[in-house]
Amino acid sequence: MDLEHGKCWDTSKKDSWKTVLVLAYQSLGVVYGDLSISPLYVYRSTFAEDIQHSDTNEEIYGVLSFVFWTLTIVPLFKYVFVVLRADDNGEGGTFALYSLICRHAKVSLLPNKQVADEALSTYLLEHPPENKKQSKVKLLLEKHRALHTALLILVLLGTCMVIGDGLLTPAISVFSAVSGLELSMTKAHHQYAVVPITCFILVCLFALQHYGTHRVGFVFAPIVLTWLLCISTLGIYNIIHWNPHVYRALSPYYMFKFLEKTRKSGWMSLGGILLCITGSEAMFADLGHFSYTAIQIAFTFLVYPALILAYMGQAAYLSQHHHTTKNIGFYVSVPESVRWPVLTIAILASVVGSQAIISGTFSIINQSQSLGCFPRVKVVHTSDKIHGQIYIPEINWILMILCVAVTIGFRDIKHLGNASGLAVMTVMLVTTCLTSLVIVLCWNKSPLLALSFLIFFGSVELLYFSASLTKFREGAWLPILLALFLMTIMFVWHFATIKKYEFDLHNKVSLEWLLALGPSLGIARVPGIGLVFTDLTSGIPANFSRFVTNLPAFHRILVFVCIKSVPVPFVPPAERYLVGRVGPATHRSYRCIVRYGYRDVHQDVDSFESELVKKLADFIRYDWYRKQRGNSCSEDDASHSNDSTGECRLAVIGTIAFADATAYEETVQPGSVSVGFRTVDSIGDVIEMEPMGEERRVRFAIDDDDFEGDSQAETEALLHEELEDLVAAQQSGTAFILGHSHVRAKQGSSVLKRLAINYGYNFLRRNCRGADVALKVPPVSLLEVGMVYVV
């Protein structure tokens, strides 16, 4: 897989179909593990309490009809044909939709936005509007800040339900697979065997997470493929042997007949039927690891037919066996001669399906953390070759404890199914709402088309969602409680993060203050490089002024570093670093903005430090060349700039170095090098960019003919002097200056705000990983500055 762009497919035409088919095969183990094991528990959960299997077969035929049309409408029509097209540079999932919407409408609540971010190659709008007239929906969303918050809450709700699904899916999948033992032992032994065996498998599954899936991932696809072939073969056998006419139940007529007979109990039983689409969201969430065509082919030509045959086969068997009313399930329709092999394959398939949702949970928590919506946790990348395979120790063990507790507490398919069903439908409703916004804002389609999409698919999902809510006391309370708890944590963290940024923004100091620091004030410059970390993209942060006040000295090379997330999945390495001067060249102060996407892998501190020094050296060479051309920001310009910060322009420094080269040539996207982007000084500011031209080729060359005599000699001398200062400072060592913050609600704040800030946020801050741990800063190089934020 290409680590730079997060893709794992080759787009060359020569072997495109071969590549697509291989990816379709590989997607079985990653994408469809959860969806493919749903036949284990759908019928059992549906007939658990609300409806009974009668001699007329109206109930079983009605359930089969509902299953068929639900699988057809939601996974096939909605996801395969519509939602999968709403990708963000090939990435899918809740945050991909939110990222798309934020780029096409100014609704993002992320701090430190810059107009320069809009010049990123991955930021470009894929569907530019045909006319300049803006959509009324877009104007409405941008006008009301309350709608920005509502949109974020909707995204957080979907995220929390995905995390809840990561807790419930392993429990119900493994429990359903192991429950096949009940046909091979007495009821007394079965009660004391299934739960311990399930818990043992779950503990082993979570305990092996730190090894990463790349070590055993090659067996995932064969297991799921074997399982799909197994259930489809069993389905064909049961159809031919028991009821060849069961296909008639696929008619929508049987759905209406089912509801007419069962009425309220039939509506309530929909909470079990909806489990047939558990795992459909994974098709979209895992889009970044495969291609749209590969996922589409795998589902349409293999997964979908296999599931339909499996459900038809179970219905055919049950239509001729009414004495199994108390024992309805998957395994009763399996011939006794092959029951043990099927049980083994089912357990393996349930483990694969559980692994996929656990990995997805790690991924979405990492995305939430990148966008400032989740406390900092340790993220371990388990593979150097395959992008996106991560392991989060704290989340893993919490999920394991909760998963085992849920299994022991519920002990049956009914309660686990009710809980899982509500989580699944909530995620799908969130996806439907966000996709309808994408249709209007990103695809520039008619609002009527988006409304039709929302009404058609939303009404189907609301029907199932309402049925799930009736099961509140029978297990559905768990995902609601978990979502409220997680949303509280995420919203409090995000709210406090925004308030801290606004505090920094309003308390930053001027450039004149920095330039005035010197021996006359008792301030000394010491050897070395000082990296001052801040969330600000302009101005001098208050934590640096506090640092100088308490310790009247700072380093010879001073760099204000801002590590920020932008609403794109990946930032190409050539566009990651924005570098500029802070003050005149003689002051040796710089600003470096490092931009990451929400799926990017952050560098470790050693590679980051060396990479930063290289980028500074490249910038210094480029800036002196630009100065000779008359385009550089001089000392006078910096001190009297129209910009409130008084800083020079920032330049994008790519991956090709200037070192030991007389010429520098690179093909760049419009505006990606040395464009004078201004920073957005507040979250509410709106700054429009000028239209960019076509891609251009920029060449930087330092030739003897360009400069003459003393001018060139002077320039080269100053250039070498600055580079020598940089090298000497690097050899002296690097210090990382970070703020150690305590946040307090200001007087007069509401009780709710004081509880959220004074207790909630500070508790989370004390018990999560600090910025120094997240950056892996060596303790010997760390300088922490205490800061009290009154927000």
N, C-alpha and C positions, 0 to 999 in steps of 0.2 A: 504493500500500500504506500502511496505517496504521502509522506509525512507532511509535506508542505501544504498540500491542498486537501488532505483528508479523503482522497478518493482511492479506491482500490481496484479500479478498472482501467483498461487501456482503451483509448478512444480511436485507435487506428482502424481503418476500414478493412484492412486485409484479413484480420482474424476477429472482426467484431462479433459475428454470430457465435463463433466458438467461445469467445470470452463471455458473451452474454449467457450462454447455456451453462458454462462453468460457474458463473456467479449465481445463476438461478439455482443450481444444485447446492452451492455453498449456503445460500440464503435459507435453505430448509432448516439447518441447524441453529441459525441465529434468530431468524425472524419468526418462523412458524412453529417453534417448539411448543409454545403456550397454546396457540390456536388448535393445533392438531390433537391435543390430548383432551379437548373439551367433551368428546363422546363418552369419556369415562364417567362424567357426573351430571350431564344435562338432564337425562330422563329421570335419574334417581332424585335429583333436586326438585324437578317439576312435580313429580308424583309423591313428594315426601309428605304432604299434609293437605293441601287445598283441594285436589281433585283425586278421583279414584279411577282405576282402570276397569271398565265395565265390559260386559259381553258384546255390546253393540259396536265396540271399537271406535266410537265417535271421539273419545278423548285422545286415544293414541294417534288417530289420523289427524285430528286437529293440531296436536302438538307437533307432529311431523310437518304439516303444512306451515305452521308458524316458523319452525326451524329453517325450512327451505327458503322461505321468502325473507326471513331475517338475514340469513347468510347471503342471499342474493342482493338485497337492498343496501345493507350496511358495508360489509367488506368489499363486495364486488363493485357495485355502482358508486358508492360514496368514496371509498378509499382508493380502489384501483384506478377508477376513471376520472376522479376529480381531485381528491386531497393530495395524492402523490405528486400532482403537477404543481402544487403550491410549495415547492422546495426553495430553500435559501442557499443558493450556490451548491446544490446537491444535497444539502442537509435537511432533515425533517424533524418533526416533534413540536411540542408546544412553544418552546423558545424560538424555534425557527419561524413560526408564524408571527410571533410577537416582534421578532427582529425585522421581518418583512414590513409589517405594518408601521413600525417606528421609522423605517427609512423612507417610506412613502408619505407619511404624515407626521407632523411634529407633536407626537404624543408620548415620547419617551420621558421617563423620570430619572434617567441616568445622569449623574453629575458630570462635570468637566467635559462637556461636549465642545467640539471644534468644527468649524467649517472644513478644515483640512481633512477630516475623516471622510467627508463626502467625495474626496478625490481617490479613495482607495479603489482598486480594481474590483474587489469583491463587494463594494458598496454600490456600484453602478446599478441604476434602475433597469430591469430587464424589459419592462413593458412601458416605455415612456408614453404619456398621454398624446393622443392624436391632435387634440386641440388644447389651447392654453386655458380654457375655462375649467376651473376647479370644481370637483364634485361637491354637492351640498353636504353629503355625509362627511367628507374630509373637513370642510369648513366648520361643521358642527363639532366634530371631535377635537379639532385644534383650538376652538374657541373656549371650551369649558374645561378647566383644569380638573374638575370633579370627574369628568369622563376619563381623563388620563389615569386617575387613581382607580376608577372602577375597572378599567381595562387591565391594569396591573393586578388587581385583586382576582379577576377572572383567571388570569394566567397562573397566579399563585395557587388558586383553587385546583386547577388542572394538575399542576405540579405536585401538590400535596396528595391528590388522589392517585397519581402514578406511584408515589412513594408508598401509599397504602396498599396499592396493588402488588408492589414488590414484597410486602409483608404477607399478604393473603394468598397470592397465587402459589408460592411453594407449598404452603400448608394444604390447600385444597387439592393440588395436583398430586403430591406424594401420598396424601391420605386416601384419595380415590383409587390410586394405583394399588396401594397396599391392601385396601379393603377387599380385593379379590380373594384374599385368604379366607374370607368368611364362608365360602362354598366348600372349603377343604377341611374345615375344623368345626367343632361344636361351638354353639353360641357363647358358652362360658369361657372357652379358651380364646375365642375371637375377641372378646371384650378386653382381654388382658394382653393381647398380642399386637393388634393393629396400631394402637397409640404409641407404645414403646418403640416399635420398629420404625414408625413414621418419624418419631423424634430423633432416633439414632441416625436415620438417613439425612434429616435436615441438619443436624449438628455436623455431620461429615461434610455435607455440601458447603456450609458456611465456613468450616475450618479450612477447606482447600482453596478458598477464594484468593488468598494471597499469592498463590502460584500463577494465577492468571489463566484465562481460557485458551491462550495460544498453545499451551502444552498438550491439551486434550481436545482442542477445538476441531481437529481433523476428523474425530470420530462422531461429532455431533450430527453432521449431515447424514451419514449412513444410518445412524440410529433413527432419526426422524423419517428418513425415506423408508426404512424397513417397517416402521410403525404405520406409516400411511398405506403402504402396500398390504400390510397385515389387516388393518381395519377395512380397507376397501374389498379385499378378498373375502373376509368374513361377511361383509355386507352383501356381496354378490351371492355367496353361498346361502345365506339366510333368505334372501329374496327368492331365489330359485327353489329352495327346499320348502319354505313355509308359506310364502304368499307372493306369487309373481305379479299380482295385480295391485301391489301396494303403491305403485307409481301414481295411481289415481289420487292418492291423498295429497299430492303436490298441488292440486287445484286450490285456489283461494276459497272455493266454496266451503271446504272443510274448516277453514278458520272461522267463518261466520257461523257455521253450524255448531262448532265447538263453543263459541262465546254465547250462542243462543241457549245452549243446554246448560252450561256451567255458570254463566252470568258472573257474579262477583267473585266466586272462587276461581273461575277461569282467568279473570283479569289478574287476580293475585298470583296465580301460578306463572304468569309471565316473568316473574322475578327469577324463576328457574330456567325458563326458555332462553332468556337473554345471555345465559352463560355460554351459549353456542358461539358467540362472537368475542369471547374473552381472548385477548391477544391480538385483535385486529389492529389496535393502535400501534403495535410493534412494527407493522408494515411501514408506517410513516416515520416512526421514531428512529428506526434503523436504516433509513434511506441513505444516509451518508456513507454506510459501509458497502453499499451495493449500488446498482443503477435502477432507474425507474423501470426499464424494460425487463430486467432480470426478475425483479419482484413481481411484476405484472404476469410474466410467463409462468413463474413457479406457482402462483396462486391460481390463475385461470385454468391451467392445463393439468395440474397435479393436486394441489391442496384442496381446492374447491370440489372437484369431482369425488375425491377420496372421502371427504367429510359427508357429502350428500349420500354416497353409497353406504357409509357407516351408519348414519341415522336411519336410512331406509331399511337397512338390514335389521337393526334393532326393532324398528316398528313392525316389520314383517314377522319377526319371532314373537313379539308380545301380542300381536293380533291373533295368534293361535295358542297362546298360553296365558289364560286368565287366572290360573291358580298361583301365579308368581306375583300377585298384587303386593304382597308384603315384602317382596324381594326384588323389586324392579331395579335394574342396573345394567351396566355394560357386560359384566362377566356371565350373567345368566344366558346370554345369547351366544356365548362362546362354546363350541363343542368340547366336551370333557377331555377328549384325547389331546387337544392342543392348549388346554387351559394354562398349564404351567409355563410353556414357552411364551404365550401371550402375556401372562402376568410379568414375566421377566422383562420383556420388551417394553411393557407399559411403565414399569418402574424406571427403566432407563430413559424412556421418553419424557417422563414427568420430571426427572432430574435435569434433562436438557432444557425443557420449557422453563423450569424454575431458574436455571442459570441465566437464561436470556433476560428475564425480568429483573433479576438481581443486578446484572451488569447495566441494564437500563436505568435502574435506580441510582447506581453510582454515577452514571453519566449525567443524569438530570440534576443531581445535587451539585455536581461540579459546575454545571452551567449556572445554576442558581447562585453559587458562590462567586463565580466570575462576574455576574451582573449585580453584585452587592445585595443579594436577597437571602443570603444564608451565612451563618457564622463560619469563620475560617476553620477548615478541617484538613487533616493530612491527606494528600492525594498521592498515591504511589502508582507509577506507570509500570505495569507488569511486563510490557513488551517494548523493546527498542525499535522493532521493525513495523509493528502494526499499530497505527495511530488509534487512540480512543479506548484502548484496553487499560482500564484503571481500577484501582482498589482503594477503598477508603476504610481504614481499620475501625474507627469509631462507629461508623454507620453499619458496618458489617456485623459487629458484635451486638449492637442494639437490635438490628433486624433479626439476628438469630434468637436472641432471648425472647423477643416479642412473638416471633413465629412459633417457637416451641410452646410459649405460654398460650397462644391462641389455639393451637392444636390440642393441648391438654384441656383447656377451658371449654371449648365447643364440643369436641369429640364426635361430631357427626357432619355429614355432607350438607345437611339443610342449613345450619347456622353459618358454616363457612361459605356456602353458596350465596346466601343472602347478603353477607358482608362484601364478598367479592363482586357481586352483581352491581351493587350501588356504586362502588368505586369505578368500575368499568364504564357504566353509563354516564357518570359525571364527567369523566375524561372525554368521552365521545361528544357530549353536549358542548363542552368547552371548545373542542376542535371544530365542531360545526359552526359555532358562533364566530370564532376567529377566521375560519375559512370564508365565511360570508363577507367579512370585512376585507379579506384579501381580494376577493372577486371584484369589489368596488374600488378599493384604493390602489391595488397593485396591478390588477389585470385591466383596470379601467372599463369594466363592463357595466351594464345598466344596473341601477339599484333594484329594479324589478327582478332581474335574474338572480341577484344575491338573495333577495327576499324569498323567491321561489325555492332556492336551495335550502334556505333556513327553515322555511315552513314545511317542505316535504320531508327532509331528513330529521329536522328537529321534532316534528310531530311524532314520528316513529319512535325516536329515542325518548321523548317525553312520556309516551305511553309506557315504555318499559321502566323509565325512571320512577313514575308514579307508583307502579306495581312494587318496585323495590322499596319505596318509602313505607309501604304498608307493613314491611317486615322489620320495622325499626326495633321492636322489642325482641325479635328473633335473630339478632345478629347484625342487622344493618346499622345499628348504633355505633359500631366500632369504627368504620371508615369516617363517619361524621365526626366522632370525637377526635380521632387521629388528625383529620384535616383541620379542625378548629385549633388544635394544639400546635400543629406545624405552621399554619397560617399566622397564628399569633407571633410565633418565633420569627418567621420570615418577614412579616410586616414591621415588627418592632425593630428588627435589625436594619431593614431598608430605610425606615423612617429616621432612625438615629444617624445612619450613614449620610443621608441627605442633609440633615441638620448640622452635622459636623462639617460638611463641605461648605454650607452656607456661612457657618461661623468663620471658617478659614478664609472664605472669600471676602468677608466684610472686615477682617482683621489683618489682612496682609499689609506689609509695609512697602514703602516706595523704593524705587531704584536709587534715588538720591541718598536715602539712608544707608544703603549698602555701599555706595561709592564714597560716602563720607567716612566710613570706618577705616581707621589707619593708626599709625604710631602716635599721632597727635591726640588721639582719644585713648591711648593705652592698649590698642588692639594690635596683636601680632599675627603675622602669617607664618604658619609652621609647615615644614615639608610634608608632602603626601597629597593624596586625593581625598576630598571630603564629598561623599554622596549624600545629599540631603533629600530624603524621600518625602514627597508631598502629593496630595491629590490635586493641587492647583496646576493649571497649565499656563499660568501667567502670574507675575508678581512674586514678591519675596514672602514665603510663608511665615506665620507668626512663631512657629516652633524654632526657626533659625534665629530670629531676633531674641527669643528667650535663651537660646543656647549661647549666643554671643554675650548676652547680659550676665549670665552666670559664669561663663568661662571666656574671658576676653581674648580669644584667639580663634582663628579658623584656618583651614588648609590653603596651601598655595594654589592648588587647582580645586575650584569649587564647582560642583555640578548639582543642579536642582533636578532631581529625577522624579518623573511622574509615570507610574505604571498604571495604565488605564485599560478598561475594556470598552470595545466598540460593538455596536449591534450588528456584527457580521460573524459567521462561524469561524473564518480563518482570515488572518492578515498575512499576506505574502512576506517572507523575510526581507525582501528588497524594499518593502514599504513600511517596515515596522518602526524604524527609528526616525523621529523628528528632532533635529538638533539645531540650536541657535545660540547666539551670544547673549549674555546678560551684562550689559555695560560695554565699555571699550575693550579692545583686544588686550591691552596691558593689564587689565584687572584679572584676567584668567578665570572668568566665571562663565558658565555655560548652563543651558537648559536642555535636557534630553527627555523627550516624551516617548515612552515605549508602549506601543499599542498591541493588544492581544484581542483575538476574537473569543467568543464564548466556548469554542471547542479547541482552542490552541493549547499546546503544551508550554508551560512557563519554563524558562531556562533556570538551571541551578546557578548558585551565586558565583561559582568560579568561572563558568563560561560566560555569564552575564557581565562580570567585571572586565574580562579580557575583550569581549565583544564591544562593550561600551567604550573602552579606550581606543579600539580600532576605529569606531565610528567618529569619535572626537578628532582623531588624527586625520581622517578623511575629510571631515568638515573643515578643519583648520586649513588644509591645503586648498580645498574648494573656495573657502571664504577669502583667502588672500588672493587667489586668482580672480575672484569676482570683484574684489576691491580694486584690482588693477584695471578691470574693465569699467570701473566707475559705478558698479551696481551694489557695492557693499554698503552696509550700514555703518557709518562712521561714528566716532565718539560723540560728536555734536548731534548727529541724528538721533542717537540713542537717548541722549539726555533731553531732547526737545521733540520727541516723537509725538504725533497726534494720539497714539495709543496711550491709554491711561497707565500702562505698565512701563512705558518708555523702553521697550525691548525691541531688538531687531527681529527680522524675519526668521522663520524656522525653515530648514531645508530637509527634505527627505534624503537620507543617506542610504544607498542601496548596498548590495552584497559585494560589488566589485570595488576593491580598495584602490586608493590613489598611490599607495606606497610603491616606491621604486619604479614609477611609470611617468613618462613625459606626457602621456595623453590618457584621457579617460573618456570612454564612449559607451553609451548605454541607451537602449530603446526604452522609453518610459511612457507611461500613460499620461494623458493630458493633465498638466498641473501637478505632477508628482515630484518635481524637483524645483527647489528654490522659488516656490510660489508664495507670495506674502500673505499667508492666511492669518487672519486675526482670530483670537480666541473668543469664545462666548463667555462673557463675564458673569452671567447669571443664568439660572436654569430656564427662565422664562424668555430670554432673548431670542429673537428670530433674525437670522442673518442669511440672506439669499446669496448664492454664488452666481457669478457671471457665467454664461454658457461657455463651455470649453470647446476648443476646436478639435480637429482630428489628431490622431497619435502623431507625435513628432519625434525626431531623433536629436538628442542633445549631445553636443561634443564639448568636452572641456580639455583644452590643450594649452600647455605652457611651452611656447616656442621662443627661440632667441629673437625672432623677428617681431614678436609682439611688444616687447619692452626694450627700451634703449638705455644703455649706459647706466647712470647712477640709479635711476628709478628701479631697474630690474635688480641690481645688486642690493639695494636697500630692501626691496621686497623679499628677496631670497634670504637675506640676513634675518629679517624679522620673522619670517616663516620658520627658519631653522631654529631660531631662539625659542619660539613658542612650542615647537615640537620637542626640543630638548627639555624644556620645562615639564612637558607632559610625561616624557619618558622618565625623567628624574623623580617626578612625583609618584609615578607608578612603582618605581623601585623602592621608594621610601615607605610604601604601604597605603592601603585604602581604609578609610573609616566610614562606617555606615551610620548615619545620623537619622534616627527614627523618633517619632513622637510617641510617648507613653501617655495615653489619654485617659482622663476621667470625665465622664459626661454627667452634667447635672441640669435638671430642668430649672429654668429661671423662675423667680418669684412671680406669683400670680397665675402660674400655669394651672390647668385643670387637674383634677385628681387623677384622671385616666392617663394624662401625659406624664405626671410625676411618677405614677406606678410603672409606666412603660419605660421611661428613661432612667430614673433613679434606681429602680430595682431590676426590672426586666433586662434592659440592655446591659447594664453594668454586671449583672450576674452572668449573662452570656459571654461578655467580653473577658471576664476573669476565668471562665471555664472552657474557653475555646483557645485555639492556637494563636499566639501573637503574630504580629507582622514579621518579627525577626525570625520566628520559627518557620513561617510560611516561605520566607525568602532564603532560609537556611544560612543566615548570617553567622559567621563564627563569633562566639562570645568575646574573643579578644579584640575583634574589630568593631564591636557594637558600642555606640554612644546613644543612650536614650535620653530624651528631653521630656520632662514631665509637663503635661498640659491639662488645664481644666477648661472644659467646654461648657459654657452656660448657654443652653439652647431653649 
